[in-house]
Amino acid sequence: MFEPGLIDTHTHLGDKKFRLDLTEVINRAKIANVEHIVNVYDPLDPTLELTDALEKNSAISHSFGVHPHLASHFDETAKEKLLELIKTKKPVAIGEIGLDLFKGGRSPIQAQRQALITQLQMAVEFGLPVVIHCREAYSQLIDILQNQTFSSLRGVIHFFSDSLETAEHFINTGYFIGIGGPITYPNAERLQAVVRHLPIERLVVETDCPYVAPQQYRGKRNEPAYVRFVVEKIAELKGLTGKDVTRVTRYNAIRLFSLPLTTPPELVYELRDNLYLNITNQCPNSCWFCQRQHNWVVKGHYLKLDKEPAFSEIVRELPADLSGYKEVVFCGLGEPTMRLDMIKRLVPVLRKRRANYIRLDTNGTGNLINGRSIVGELAELFDGISISINAVSREDYNRLCKPAISDRTFESVIEFTQQAVKNFKSVTVTAVDVPGLDKQKLKEFVRATLHVPLRLRSFIPPTL
């Protein structure tokens, strides 16, 4: 299975505090499984250097911008200097830029606003994301970003420190939220509550080193190796594993900054304490809300297969002992019953390797796919089954799921589910909570027609 590395999305490795031991700091990051670092450089900041050691390290990317503290010095000469850096050094972002009114701000607000707007325009011109610093000026920042000129921008709100409502506003307009060391502080209840509620698909992790070290090193110099403590705290708050948070935030950072990192397709992958098998990309439906329509990634796992995997390839990826997993689940970005013979070969292997509980996630089209009722065969193999319904009528189903196999796919899915209720000990019906879904109507339909629980799954908008 693919083991992802951490990405620290905001550092100041050119700071004078690293001048004596930068090589050791970078080595410690590598030992701590930090795969990539984004270094932030302000050409007007005399405490920062852009050294060869930083520029020539392939594990370090750069973001250039003038901080709001220095906005009053952002004249035409400074602008030209920044433009030259952008053109010649090829940064992955513009920043950190923004607004800072803490204790009134170190630069006048008008100078900050002008510097921010000018640099946002640069980001639009060069097609780069932005790294935005904001302190006690979120309403003013929102006002500027709402200008139509900047509607195409994406980026990260670095070192976020405001309300859940504010965070959701930025997420809904295409921004990521940067989470750093303060999430680990015992008195950070508000920030921790925000992180609990935000979708992990919109979080990136950062240290902002050498500043604001996590609780474990509070008061000392921060460095990229410590980003793992941010990951651990997010995992604790969201009920995930550290691997889950590492993997998803890594993918978020790659997308945000277009980083030169690759992720191999996965046949076997972990989420929380479950193991999932991705045995096919084939599916008779083209649900508009499915990740396969957009980026083939689920919780940081890249599931687009180069080809349909062979039995031996899947078995080779399986752990020798499966007893540590709560469930082993057939669930990729395809319909598993498209490969019924493969399922029948794999389940005995899973039993032999001491799988505690084996479940099938399906869209319920297996009878149509195989030209006969296969529910009885499946019930002999699996401990439980989850069936995706998503609609209460043929019209709604066809609109949402776009079935290609039959005009009566919806009716067949209902029949499949009714048969499953009679044959399986555990049946769950699921639906994606897409915009406009009449949840009450769907719950009543499932209760009256199928007599099983309905579980709503979160909708991740395509832009995410």
Buried (B, 14 or more C-beta within 10 A) or exposed (E): BBEBBBBBBBBBBBBEBBEEEBEEBBEBBBEBBBBBBBBBBBBBBEEBBBBEBBEEBEBBBBBBBBBBBBBBBBEEEBBEBBBEBBEEEEBBBBBBBBBBBEEEBBBEBEBBBBBBBBBBBBBBEBEBBBBBBBBBBBEBBBEBBEEEEBEEBBBBBBBBBBBBEBBBBBBEBBBBBBBBBBBBBEEBEEBBEBBEEBBBBBBBBBBBBBBBBBBEBEEEBBBBBBBBBBBBBBBBBBEBBBBBBBBBBBBBBBBBBBBEBEBEBBBBBBBBEBBBBBBBBBBBBEBEBBBBEBBBBBBBBBBBBEEBBEBEBBBEBBBEEBEEBEBBBBBBBBBBBBBBEBBEEBBEBBEEBEBEBBBBBBBBBBBBBBEEBBBEBBBEBBBBBBBBBBBBEBEBBBEBBBBEBEEEBBEBBBBBBBBBBEBBEEBBBBBBEBEEBEEEEBBEBBEEBBEBEBEBBEBBBEEB
